[in-house]
């Protein structure tokens, strides 16, 4: 209708400029305006003479009405035209891109026809012939990249959709050539995590017209959107995976995690009505050391027709490195005994303990040699840094000199070790640990209280929400019930001051129905500090049946996780991004001083067992080295990094590209398509309207264009306006009874 | 400690028994026994070490399951109780960094809160007998990491009786000698040999012999000359229980104020061993 009234599409008016006959330009406009004003006044006078008795205001209105009529007539006489650029016939190209990623094989709508079929049909049934009459048409298929080819025999079988990258690639391939427009037929389900900035595509000055195919929603759809899993975990410990489930309806689904065929955990997740995503922490045992390829999956509920997105795979490296823990205790007590028993024979934790038995005697247990801890607290950074975790028992702060305090603080902040302080008569505030520098590292503020902060009191343990999501406090998983509330009561508690801003409370104890912080952790520098405000977890061993292993699990889990977060002197990180694998090495000596004089190389073994060697080069950061390689094929890669050809190699595994994201959120991404079109000056079209694209392309400003003047004097809108003006005047005068 | 034995003792002391028993019963009713405060609903302070005395039943009658001594009737389980534990607590606080409670605690093996006391002490166990429930409870206690110290039983018959009941607790475990080379004997004090501490009635400041008389113990007693420590070891080689046989270590604690000579000669040895055993138990 609008196009009929104004003769041309609205976009044409946006691109063009209205011009008039030469006599109308410049001062001619002023003359015409003066003429209209004069005519209006004259008309008012004449009307006043003829229509005697009509109030002045009405006479002026009639005059203005007639002046407007004359003005429109004069505009017609001025021969208005729309001057704009149009494509020069036969001189331009149009690039047509068809998405052939796997998501285009999904149904376009309710009909059985696929999205690719719908796109090809739109091209065959009018779009391509019409475009060919306008310009030279080049057709491309695209998935991870664009490929020039005919549209016959296309198959939607590619594992990636790099929409913006493909458009950028085509724009660059036409650089210097007269490209009038790019037409993209796609569902917009982009999977590129390193897509180019969409704003940069506008720099080419070529409008991109997007044609969206596929539904905007999939009723009943449930999918795993993401699985956040730590890259590494200690062996035989609880691992927490954070699953994000996207859903279109309410109900319950069963989440599972498998290691090969072995089921590790299964939990039911309730999907709330009105929400579109749910997060769930799924915990399971890491098992022995080694590399695990885990599969997270949802049992497809009724109504979930797209099942390809119900599973996701992740790699988990289960560390086989032993961690050393130093336990300093100031008095023989049951907590000491039962912590040692919990860690006895542990494959991961080597617990070396030092205990004051009398005021003048100490007792070392499980030390590696006669010299270890022979002088009490380690007297050098190297000796202290050999441990990953320090457990501080009921030992008065004054027992250590100032240097030892500073070493302990540096152990956490600079070395990246973990410290856990237990409660006791000589612990925390009562032990005088409220002094710097270690007080800065602790997650709580310590306050000295009259009568002391430590005492005998009964209280039951409660897991906090943060604790439920923390791998530190995963006692049992997948068996239902709360393993914490059924534990025997604690028999002591040490009151803490306020929590530091970065502190997280993982466990609370209910004393007189009041929840008080029990296990608090916080990051400090490169390391972690924690406070456990009790020394009676031994009751969890002694006051439960002999086959109840929660006490042992708690301590193994706590110390393993604290040890795992401790920085190793040599660390290797591997990440996948932008189609390449980044290898980053941090090399430090025994005192954790960065070494930049090392030479490092990586041996990369691909899924085809072929190996290649690449050198790691120093970066700006001290002791940091990096390398990058582009994997040849999807699959699991093994990376062994050797430093100075002498030390034991560091090994990491990484999965590249095998995760098919095509079925994640596989609906038409209209927002992306509209934005792409708007940024580049094109338009976003529905597939059923695609045949109108050639008409819009005719007035493209890109490519080789010519200036063209389109007459506007014969617009139906102008003639309609004349009729309306005269009809309106007639109706007014009739209303005033002046006819 | 044992005072009087067999049928003769039973006959002589029968009348005394009745009156003494009545006195004991009154003491139980008022909740006061040997200086022990009444049990109340207030939980025990578990931030301190409690060496809990095990209350058990014994076989036989007068002179066997119970005996008369110092004007009252004693059951076997309460021999040296509670003075021994109270004195031991004081000495532990003086000599070590252990925070020991001074209030005595006694429990039956079937008490629900037995697990609150990871160290149990039994005395005079030569006539001891266990019910099935007690056997099961002690087995569970030891499997959890609790520790049992049995003391003050002399001669072959008392050992055989004790060993027979303990075999029901851990049928697959056998007592093994804990030699003086064991780390326990060097834990805090250097102890070269197992001390023999007799009940103070058997010695005076001139005595050379430290063994008690065989007639004072369950026949056939055999030789009582060699004091020994025998242990139950778990599958990981950790001590679960010890039995100090042909010696009365707790009497050295209980009778420390008997005389200077007694303290010098016996109590110091008892405390040295007690400190070592308890420190070892609290660290292994």
Interface residues (C-beta under 8 A of the other chain):
Chain A: X330 X331 X332 X333 X334 X336 X337 X338 X340 X341 X344 X345 X355 X356 X357 X358 X359 X361 X363 X365 X425 X454 X455 X456 X458 X488 X491 X492 X535 X536 X538 X539 X541 X542 X543 X544 X545 X546
Chain B: X43 X45 X46 X47 X49 X95 X96 X97 X98 X99 X113 X115 X116 X118 X140 X143 X144 X145 X146 X187 X188 X236 X278 X279 X281 X282 X283 X284
